[in-house]
Amino acid sequence: AMAAMARALPRPGRRFRWRIWASAGGVRGAAGGAAGQQDYDLLVIGGGSGGLACAKEAAQLGRKVAVVDYVEPSPRGTKWGLGGTCVNVGCIPKKLMHYAALLGHMIQDAHHYGWEVAQPIQHDWKKMAEAVQNHVKSLNWGHRVQLQDIEGALEYGITSDDIFWLKESPGKTLVVGASYVALECAGFLTGIGLDTTVMMRSIPLRGFDQQMSSLVTEHMESHGTQFLRGCTPSRIRKLPDGQLQVTWEDRLSGKEDMGTFDTVLWAIGRVPETRSLNLEKAGVNTNPKNQKILVDSQEATSVPHIYAIGDVAEGRPELTPTAIMAGRLLAQRLFGQSSDLMDYNNVPTTVFTPLEYGCVGLSEEQAVARHGQENIEVYHAYYKPLEFTVAEKDASQCYIKMVCLREPPQLVLGLHFLGPNAGEVTQGFALGIKCGASYAQVMRTVGIHPTCSEEVVKLRISKRSGLDPTVTGCG
Amino acid sequence: MSPPERRARLSPRAAQLPPETREELRRHLRGLIENNRVMIFSKSYCPHSTRVKELFSSLGVDYNILELDQVDAGASMQEMLFEMTNQRTVPSIFVNKVHMGGSDRIFQAHQSGLLQKLLQEDSTYDYDLIVIGGGSGGLSCAKEAATLGKKVMVLDFVVPSPRGTTWGLGGTCVNVGCIPKKLMHQAALLGQALLDSRKFGWEYSQQVKHNWESMTEAIQNHIGSLNWGYRVSLREKGVAYVNSYGEFMGQHKIKATTRKGQETFYTAAKFVIATGERPRYLGIQGDKEYCITSDDLFSLPYCPGKTLVVGASYVALECAGFLAGFGLDVTVMVRSVLLRGFDQEMAEKVGSYMEQHGVKFLRKFVPVTIQQLEKGSPGKLKVSAKSTEGAETIEDVYNTVLLAIGRDSCTKKLGLEKIGVSVNERSGKIPVNDAEQTNVPHIYAIGDILEGKPELTPVAIQAGKLLARRLFGASVEKCDYINVPTTVFTPLEYGCCGLSEEKAIEVYKKENLEVFHTLFWPLEWTVAGRDNNTCYAKIICNKLDNDRVVGFHVLGPNAGEITQGFAAAMKCGLTKQLLDHTVGIHPTCGEVFTTLDITKSSGRDITQKGC
């Protein structure tokens, strides 16, 4: 779930319904529904993860706080209310659907482990969607997804906000974009047996380590997801039979091509909604390119008493737990005794693609840019999860790399893990990196056998050595 | 905030030396040790040194001597010697490249005749190193020594189980331990996944059966490929592999006996004992004849059927767990506590989850007799058991009885008494110093047979590798047995690192500890309709040391995967504050540790009620 201030489609001239929650010494419910003339110690604009966390913390510190949130019905008419939505709910349905897809693979695996399951094995979208929706009462993936200004996009396309709410199976799907949202959705759609194509303009998972990103897409490709690289859509038409005819341009050749799909899912990125806030009137500087608000390490904007947290702030990771922690720490600095800054380095995250990708710290590219190729050492390994052996599964993309400073004791700068349960594996190592772990310390940690995460503490081959990084057998 | 200060591992003076100088000094010392039959590091004024010199003179033995007080780098050399031998004092004596110790040890060895034996030994042995036991530890030590250019032999021999089961190279872990048990655990988890999958929209025939034979065949095929892989990797490294039983005949001489009784003799400068352990039997009527152990289970050619598991070790609970996962009728007979040595709160939760999922527990009972009622695959066995608390006896019929009451070290028939290696009479374990050296200087031991060390594959691998590097390389790094993480593959997995709550209280006292804990509900379990408030996370912090985490415990899916990284963090001095300042990965189970805010002492409710 992302900050709620960007909950509106970037279309000018819309009316927002403003709602205010005021509190003094505790966050209360709606205060009469009118803004009125009141004074507050803190006014939070946007009731998303970061905003709410900041407001609650300030209230707990005895301050008078108001949260201003606006709600915009989605194109399909779905509405949210503040507090009615669990702040973290956005990630829930996607992980559940990802899990549904993993279960499909497990049914296949089960055969190798002696389970006799009669064919045919089919997937019922309706049943899954109902189960997921029953769990997720109200759903919000945060930002409205940006729709491109092309013919038919708005009428016929859906966004990641809608996919979880479809009553019927989306059928043959075109996913436009290569963000993590795009790849996650394409991954689980493929996993439950749908014909799925990803159309990407340039690189997958921008901002993530590119070697890992290409392994992610390579794995998806080998498991049936189709990729149209270097292509951009130019128009969508609805055919008489209800199917969508998509025309796209191959940017390299300049040629046009065409295909038909049942569903077109847009996942090309997000734009923060800051324009309607009249920030320039207050003198708050934004980046003209992406409309993000410029902040310093204190989260302060160019105007001393105005702060910005979450996805609207320039250069911040767009992650729920990051916004929450930043909000809490900001309130503590403003109204408590604390001077603790939010540490935006070493924020761990995971991408729930079919082969999961967890990471913390710097990508190899960032490490090279920051420290120079000569000053970093990258340890890496291709490994095979034990469970893959009996199931006869291909482990070509199960890969780990640890990016370290080259100079002893070789401080760990980044860890990248591609494999099952990547998020679970990464969390603890994120702590280690936070503690200032060196390569030597990680190597002194005894492994837990047999797990995938033990491969991290057994990384012995450096990229520089040119030796084969394939793990063969134990020890 | 800044990371905590990293602790210096080396003594300050040695650390001050530039690495090149240290390296040069070490080479010089090694040269002296390698090239002299007797090498004495001494100080010219030391009376003990004088006595030792007199002893060797009286024996008519040539010796070389270095007076540390008369050379420039003497103090640094003394420190290097300390790093190499763990002995700071002089004299420090080496005989035939083996560190003997100080003057007391030399005079003892002289009295017992050991010194004369060592001096008599021909220094041209067949091998630099013979490793007895081709398990995880032995193989890693042998391969590392070979990599360092040494001539190495591995003796490996699997004595068939009473039921006649035997296996290939690689030891317990690969053949009858970690590997097959995790694969069977995975098979059981897949059974659960099949149930879950219907809730997530998957549809297929209701008739789902588990086929023991096809699972076992697939697992055994994988193990076969691993056995082969070990053979190949030994060959590639130039390690001699002999499939024979090793027994000491002299300080440096060993007899190797093949399955057919053929005997061959080999000599080596140094030995590593890595023979591991085998399952213990009850010593009651019918146990060896009719019961099986984990040695037999993983290659059992038929489904075990209704099974009684005797014992509450992790082996017992893991086996009971996956057998129940295949739909078998499983009972666990427990004499006293579950998972002895593990945190007992966690152990009880592991047990109660199993109980809720169909495993029956008979607490405070021990078997008295096992009788065969019917032969077959499986047959029928009548088990009589008696209460440990009273006169009550019970009887029941099972298809299979699996004993998992503990394991005994394979140290009894190695001829260790002939060469004077001490063995703990009661446990059969071998005491070693912190460099894995036994009381006989050129004999080392690693793995499960060590007294007071964790019995874990990765520990043995690490210890073996580091030992080889210390013996034959320039390394001084010792195996660190502190904060070794592990996991138990019970139906609900349990991962831990550091101290149990009981042990922490014993070490730090209750008032100095703060325990943070919570129950949690994995996201995948919600839609699957699986038990809420079952998974559990707990950390134990030392209030006197900056709330440093001294114990980490997690009960939930993928517990091992979660624990590993936290173990690395504990190596780097993990504190509660650092946990609080780390961003969670959402939605995972591991993130629960970044938001722990309920202390056990507060007595507050830890049940979860939605987001």
Chai-1 contact restraints between the chains, C-beta under 6 A:
chainA,res_idxA,chainB,res_idxB,connection_type,confidence,min_distance_angstrom,max_distance_angstrom,comment,restraint_id
A,C86,B,C611,contact,1.0,0.0,6.0,A-B,restraint_1
A,N88,B,H586,contact,1.0,0.0,6.0,A-B,restraint_2
A,C91,B,H586,contact,1.0,0.0,6.0,A-B,restraint_3
A,C91,B,P587,contact,1.0,0.0,6.0,A-B,restraint_4
A,K95,B,L523,contact,1.0,0.0,6.0,A-B,restraint_5
A,K95,B,P587,contact,1.0,0.0,6.0,A-B,restraint_6
A,L96,B,V527,contact,1.0,0.0,6.0,A-B,restraint_7
A,Y99,B,E524,contact,1.0,0.0,6.0,A-B,restraint_8
A,A100,B,F200,contact,1.0,0.0,6.0,A-B,restraint_9
A,L103,B,A193,contact,1.0,0.0,6.0,A-B,restraint_10
A,L103,B,S197,contact,1.0,0.0,6.0,A-B,restraint_11
A,L103,B,F200,contact,1.0,0.0,6.0,A-B,restraint_12
A,M106,B,L190,contact,1.0,0.0,6.0,A-B,restraint_13
A,M106,B,A193,contact,1.0,0.0,6.0,A-B,restraint_14
A,I107,B,S197,contact,1.0,0.0,6.0,A-B,restraint_15
A,D109,B,L190,contact,1.0,0.0,6.0,A-B,restraint_16
A,A110,B,L190,contact,1.0,0.0,6.0,A-B,restraint_17
A,A110,B,L194,contact,1.0,0.0,6.0,A-B,restraint_18
A,H112,B,A218,contact,1.0,0.0,6.0,A-B,restraint_19
A,Y113,B,A187,contact,1.0,0.0,6.0,A-B,restraint_20
A,Y113,B,L190,contact,1.0,0.0,6.0,A-B,restraint_21
A,Y113,B,M215,contact,1.0,0.0,6.0,A-B,restraint_22
A,G114,B,H210,contact,1.0,0.0,6.0,A-B,restraint_23
A,G114,B,N211,contact,1.0,0.0,6.0,A-B,restraint_24
A,G114,B,S214,contact,1.0,0.0,6.0,A-B,restraint_25
A,G114,B,M215,contact,1.0,0.0,6.0,A-B,restraint_26
A,W115,B,H210,contact,1.0,0.0,6.0,A-B,restraint_27
A,E116,B,K209,contact,1.0,0.0,6.0,A-B,restraint_28
A,E116,B,N211,contact,1.0,0.0,6.0,A-B,restraint_29
A,V117,B,Y204,contact,1.0,0.0,6.0,A-B,restraint_30
A,V117,B,V208,contact,1.0,0.0,6.0,A-B,restraint_31
A,A118,B,S205,contact,1.0,0.0,6.0,A-B,restraint_32
A,I121,B,Y204,contact,1.0,0.0,6.0,A-B,restraint_33
A,Q122,B,E203,contact,1.0,0.0,6.0,A-B,restraint_34
A,H123,B,G201,contact,1.0,0.0,6.0,A-B,restraint_35
A,H123,B,W202,contact,1.0,0.0,6.0,A-B,restraint_36
A,D124,B,G201,contact,1.0,0.0,6.0,A-B,restraint_37
A,D124,B,E203,contact,1.0,0.0,6.0,A-B,restraint_38
A,K127,B,G201,contact,1.0,0.0,6.0,A-B,restraint_39
A,M128,B,F200,contact,1.0,0.0,6.0,A-B,restraint_40
A,M128,B,G201,contact,1.0,0.0,6.0,A-B,restraint_41
A,A131,B,K199,contact,1.0,0.0,6.0,A-B,restraint_42
A,A131,B,V527,contact,1.0,0.0,6.0,A-B,restraint_43
A,H135,B,T526,contact,1.0,0.0,6.0,A-B,restraint_44
A,H135,B,V527,contact,1.0,0.0,6.0,A-B,restraint_45
A,T320,B,H586,contact,1.0,0.0,6.0,A-B,restraint_46
A,P321,B,V583,contact,1.0,0.0,6.0,A-B,restraint_47
A,P321,B,G584,contact,1.0,0.0,6.0,A-B,restraint_48
A,P321,B,H586,contact,1.0,0.0,6.0,A-B,restraint_49
A,T322,B,V583,contact,1.0,0.0,6.0,A-B,restraint_50
A,M325,B,V583,contact,1.0,0.0,6.0,A-B,restraint_51
A,V347,B,V583,contact,1.0,0.0,6.0,A-B,restraint_52
A,P348,B,I585,contact,1.0,0.0,6.0,A-B,restraint_53
A,T350,B,I585,contact,1.0,0.0,6.0,A-B,restraint_54
A,L386,B,K182,contact,1.0,0.0,6.0,A-B,restraint_55
A,E387,B,Q186,contact,1.0,0.0,6.0,A-B,restraint_56
A,T389,B,H222,contact,1.0,0.0,6.0,A-B,restraint_57
A,V390,B,L183,contact,1.0,0.0,6.0,A-B,restraint_58
A,V390,B,A218,contact,1.0,0.0,6.0,A-B,restraint_59
A,V390,B,H222,contact,1.0,0.0,6.0,A-B,restraint_60
A,N421,B,N558,contact,1.0,0.0,6.0,A-B,restraint_61
A,N421,B,E561,contact,1.0,0.0,6.0,A-B,restraint_62
A,G423,B,I585,contact,1.0,0.0,6.0,A-B,restraint_63
A,G423,B,T588,contact,1.0,0.0,6.0,A-B,restraint_64
A,E424,B,N558,contact,1.0,0.0,6.0,A-B,restraint_65
A,E424,B,E561,contact,1.0,0.0,6.0,A-B,restraint_66
A,E424,B,I562,contact,1.0,0.0,6.0,A-B,restraint_67
A,E424,B,T588,contact,1.0,0.0,6.0,A-B,restraint_68
A,E424,B,G590,contact,1.0,0.0,6.0,A-B,restraint_69
A,V425,B,E561,contact,1.0,0.0,6.0,A-B,restraint_70
A,Q427,B,I585,contact,1.0,0.0,6.0,A-B,restraint_71
A,Q427,B,G590,contact,1.0,0.0,6.0,A-B,restraint_72
A,Q427,B,E591,contact,1.0,0.0,6.0,A-B,restraint_73
A,G428,B,G565,contact,1.0,0.0,6.0,A-B,restraint_74
A,G428,B,F566,contact,1.0,0.0,6.0,A-B,restraint_75
A,G428,B,A569,contact,1.0,0.0,6.0,A-B,restraint_76
A,F429,B,G565,contact,1.0,0.0,6.0,A-B,restraint_77
A,F429,B,A568,contact,1.0,0.0,6.0,A-B,restraint_78
A,A430,B,T582,contact,1.0,0.0,6.0,A-B,restraint_79
A,L431,B,A569,contact,1.0,0.0,6.0,A-B,restraint_80
A,L431,B,L574,contact,1.0,0.0,6.0,A-B,restraint_81
A,L431,B,T582,contact,1.0,0.0,6.0,A-B,restraint_82
A,G432,B,A568,contact,1.0,0.0,6.0,A-B,restraint_83
A,G432,B,A569,contact,1.0,0.0,6.0,A-B,restraint_84
A,G432,B,C572,contact,1.0,0.0,6.0,A-B,restraint_85
A,K434,B,L578,contact,1.0,0.0,6.0,A-B,restraint_86
A,K434,B,T582,contact,1.0,0.0,6.0,A-B,restraint_87
A,C435,B,P3,contact,1.0,0.0,6.0,A-B,restraint_88
A,C435,B,A569,contact,1.0,0.0,6.0,A-B,restraint_89
A,C435,B,C572,contact,1.0,0.0,6.0,A-B,restraint_90
A,C435,B,G573,contact,1.0,0.0,6.0,A-B,restraint_91
A,C435,B,L574,contact,1.0,0.0,6.0,A-B,restraint_92
A,C435,B,L578,contact,1.0,0.0,6.0,A-B,restraint_93
A,G436,B,P3,contact,1.0,0.0,6.0,A-B,restraint_94
A,A437,B,C572,contact,1.0,0.0,6.0,A-B,restraint_95
A,Q441,B,K571,contact,1.0,0.0,6.0,A-B,restraint_96
A,Q441,B,C572,contact,1.0,0.0,6.0,A-B,restraint_97
A,V442,B,A568,contact,1.0,0.0,6.0,A-B,restraint_98
A,R444,B,D480,contact,1.0,0.0,6.0,A-B,restraint_99
A,T445,B,A567,contact,1.0,0.0,6.0,A-B,restraint_100
A,T445,B,A568,contact,1.0,0.0,6.0,A-B,restraint_101
A,T445,B,K571,contact,1.0,0.0,6.0,A-B,restraint_102
A,V446,B,P458,contact,1.0,0.0,6.0,A-B,restraint_103
A,V446,B,V459,contact,1.0,0.0,6.0,A-B,restraint_104
A,V446,B,Q462,contact,1.0,0.0,6.0,A-B,restraint_105
A,V446,B,V484,contact,1.0,0.0,6.0,A-B,restraint_106
A,G447,B,P458,contact,1.0,0.0,6.0,A-B,restraint_107
A,I448,B,P485,contact,1.0,0.0,6.0,A-B,restraint_108
A,I448,B,T487,contact,1.0,0.0,6.0,A-B,restraint_109
A,I448,B,G560,contact,1.0,0.0,6.0,A-B,restraint_110
A,I448,B,T563,contact,1.0,0.0,6.0,A-B,restraint_111
A,I448,B,Q564,contact,1.0,0.0,6.0,A-B,restraint_112
A,H449,B,C178,contact,1.0,0.0,6.0,A-B,restraint_113
A,H449,B,T457,contact,1.0,0.0,6.0,A-B,restraint_114
A,H449,B,P458,contact,1.0,0.0,6.0,A-B,restraint_115
A,P450,B,C178,contact,1.0,0.0,6.0,A-B,restraint_116
A,P450,B,K182,contact,1.0,0.0,6.0,A-B,restraint_117
A,T451,B,G560,contact,1.0,0.0,6.0,A-B,restraint_118
A,T451,B,E561,contact,1.0,0.0,6.0,A-B,restraint_119
A,S453,B,E561,contact,1.0,0.0,6.0,A-B,restraint_120
A,S453,B,Q564,contact,1.0,0.0,6.0,A-B,restraint_121
A,E454,B,Q564,contact,1.0,0.0,6.0,A-B,restraint_122
A,G473,B,G229,contact,1.0,0.0,6.0,A-B,restraint_123
A,G475,B,S136,contact,1.0,0.0,6.0,A-B,restraint_124
A,G475,B,S140,contact,1.0,0.0,6.0,A-B,restraint_125
A,G475,B,I461,contact,1.0,0.0,6.0,A-B,restraint_126
